Amino acid sequence: LEEEGFSVRIFNLALEQILDPSLSIEAFLKSLEAKVYAIDLHWFTHAIGALEVAKLCKKYHPSSFTILGGFTATYYDLEIIQSYPFVDVIARGESESILLDLVRTICSNGKIGESDGVTYRIGDSLRRRPASLPPNLDRFKFTRLELMENWDKQLKCCARGYEENRKPSFWLTIARGCLNECIYCGGARSCYQLLTGRERPIVRQASQIAEDIAGLAERGVKIVKLNHDPEMFGRHFWSSLLDSVKSTGADVSMYWESSRLPSKDFVKEATKTFVDLGVAISPESTSQDVRMLAGRSFTNEQMFRTIAFVEKSKVMTDIYFLVGLPGETANSANNIVKFTKKVCENKHTLV
């Protein structure tokens, strides 16, 4: 949008309120002047907040357009458009190109029905236009930090909010889609195809990812977090990525979420590339049977061996569990506490 000549400002409303506790979100939204208000509704837990923001934008700027996008907005597009008159249009799926075309149309003639990939209303009827996917991700820039207000503070945000002493970190897009079919994930292979039409993952060029990492390091980012497990796309990809990052000389750490268990080869090479490493491993359940049902095909013994190896390699490890998966029992759920104690004590047996 910015490159096409539109004036763009990005706000993290929660961060703005943390930085100024006296800030009224309603007054803040009232003070903004824009033709279009684009609001992300990706995680379903944000539905109430996203809809309330859209409602306030329409209240104070009735002649402007409110757009929602993200996976939750995509899946519930018809319900949202039907139930909430203050939402004008849903930009579905991977919506960068859709949003650009939509804003062009809005600013020229206001006929949103001429844009692809949108859901909207005409009178009492609901309309849904088909969408096409961009053939690659290389045209998009994922590190334009300066477009976000207080971007330097945004780098110090996490699930707990803004933390002044936190090392600056940034989640970097390296791919879209997934090869896996984890039953609880809205971004699993079949889910992603349903929501976006993309049948298989699409991966960015290793050289461009490396350029992004180097650029982020120059701007003070200390930890680059990858939005995909590099191993998911094979040795050739991750080897090329590590080589490309090495060639930049970027002084930065890396964090990633392993789609299964990180391999020794990848960890060994990655430790030669980055200052520090951190990896998330998600057994999801202490029960191997439940884990297999959920799509995590590794045993406790394999996991403990991997944890021992990455600890020996001085890699920080986060371990995540879910409660309530199919096949879960009260006993296996309660066993998480004992299980994690064993992990922390580095005892490779499960009681």
VENTAVEN-V859088 format. One record per pair of residues at least 6 apart in sequence whose C-alpha atoms are under 8 Angstrom apart, sorted by the first residue. I is the first residue (numbers start at 1). J is the second residue. Records with the same first field share a line. If there is no record, write none. Layout:
I=J  J
//
This chain:
1=7  8  100
2=8
8=147
9=147  148  149
10=147  148  149
11=148  149
12=148  149  154
13=25
15=154  161  162
16=23
17=23  24  25
18=162
26=56
29=56  57  60
30=56  57  60  61
33=61
34=64
35=63  64  65  107
36=64  65  66  67  103
37=54  57  64  65  66  67
38=66  67  68  69
39=50  53  54  66  67  68  69
40=50  68  69  70
41=47  50  68  69  70  71  72  73
42=69  70  71  72  73
43=70  71  72
44=72
47=72
51=87
54=66  86  87
55=86  87
57=66
58=64  65  66  86  87
65=87  88  89
66=86  87  88  89
67=87  88  89  90  91
68=87  89  90  91
69=90  91  92  93  95
70=91  92  93  94  95
71=92  93  195
73=80  90  92
74=90  91  92  93  195
75=195
77=90  92  119
78=119  126
80=87
81=87  88  89  90  119  120  121  126
82=121  126
88=120  121
89=112  118  119  120  121
90=118  119  120
91=98  99  117  118  119
92=98  117  118  119  195  196
93=117  195  196
94=133  196
95=117
97=134
98=115  116  117  118  131
101=115  116
102=112  115  116
105=111  112  114  115
106=112
112=118  120
113=120  129
115=129
116=129  130  131  132
117=128  129  130  131  132
118=128  129  130  131
119=126  127  128  129
120=126  127  128
121=127
133=196  197  198
136=202  203  204
137=175  202  203  204
138=204  205  208
142=172  173  212
143=172  212  216
145=151
152=168
153=162  164
154=162
155=167  168  169  170  221
156=162  163  164  165  166  167  168  169
157=163  166
167=221  222  223
168=220  221  222  223
169=221  222  223  224  225
170=221  223  224  225
171=224  225  226  227
172=224  225  226  227
173=226  227  228
174=203  204  209  226  227  228
175=201  202  203  204  227  228
176=201  202  203
177=187  188  189  192  193  198  200  201  202
178=187  188  189  192  200  201
179=188  189  200  201  232
180=188  189  295
181=188  189  190  295
182=188  294  295  296
183=294  295
184=294  325
185=191
186=192
189=199  200
190=199
192=198  199
193=199  200
206=237  240  241  244
207=241  244  245
209=241
210=241  244  245  248
211=245  248
213=224  245  250
214=245  248  249  250  251
216=224
217=250  251  252
218=250
221=252
222=251  252  253
223=252  253  254  255
224=252  253  254  255
225=254  255  256
226=254  255  256  257
227=256  257
228=256  257
229=256  257  258  259
230=237  238
231=237  238  258  262  266
232=259
238=266
242=269  270  273
243=273
245=273
246=273
250=274
251=274  275
252=274  275  276
253=274  275  276  277
254=274  275  276  277  278
255=277  278  279  280
256=278  279  280
257=279  280  281
258=279  280  281  282
259=281  282
260=281  282  296  297  298
261=281  298  303  306
262=306
263=306
264=309
267=310  313
268=313
270=277
271=277  313
276=315
277=314  315  316
278=315  316  317  318
279=315  316  317  318
280=317  318  319  320
281=317  318  319  320
282=319  320  321
283=291  296  303  319  320  321
284=291  296  320  321  322  323
285=291  321  322  323  328  332  333  336
286=300  332  333  335  336  339
287=328  332
288=298  299  300
289=327
290=325  326  327  328
291=297  298
292=298
293=326  327
294=325  326
301=348
304=343  348
305=348
307=317
308=346
310=316  317
311=317
321=336
323=333
324=333
338=350  351
339=350  351
342=348  349  350
//
